[in-house]
């Protein structure tokens, strides 16, 4: 029941073409490709996010107190 055959794929492709139109498909594919590339890049890179607000606040307080 979970297997998708060739006819089902053909029907899905036809529905996508009808819904989005032939001119919109390259744009959708390009956007999907860029999204996947960004996701893969984010997964490979180490966590470089900015520190959370409470960590920044604690750091600022300790600096104000003399750097303990």
N, C-alpha and C positions, 0 to 999 in steps of 0.2 A: 504494500500500500504506500510505502514511502519512496518507491522508485519512480523517477520521472523518465518517461520514454521520449523518443524522438518527436512523436506527434504532439505531446504536451509542450515540448520546447518550441515547436513551430507555432503553436497556438499562442503561447506567451509572447513570442517575438512579434507576431502579427498584432496582438493587443497593444503592446508597447508602441509599435509604429503608429497605430491608429490613435492612441491616446496622446502621444507626445508629438507626432509628426516627424517627417524625415529631416527637416531642418534643425530640429531641436536635439536630435539624438547625438550628433557629434559634440555638442556643447555639454550634454549630460555625461557623456563618456569622459570628456576632458576633465570635468569637475570631479567625477568619481576617481579618476586616476590621480589627480592632484591631492584629493583627500586621503587616498591610500598611501601616497608617497609621504605626505606630512605625518600620517600616523606611524608609518614604519620608521621615519626619522626620529620622531618623538620617543618611540620605544627603544631605539638603539642608543640615544643620547643619555648620559647620566642626568640625574635630577638636578637641574639648574634653576629651579623655581626660586623665587624670592622667599625669604623666611616669613613665617606667619607673623601676624600682627603682635601676638603676645610675646614671641621671641624677640622681636625688634624692640618692643617696649621694655622688656627686661634688660636688654643690652644697653639701651639708652639710660635707664635708671642706674645701672652699675657704673657706667661711665661718669654720670653726674656725681655719684658718691665717691669717686676717687679711683675707680677701676679695680675694685676688689675682685 
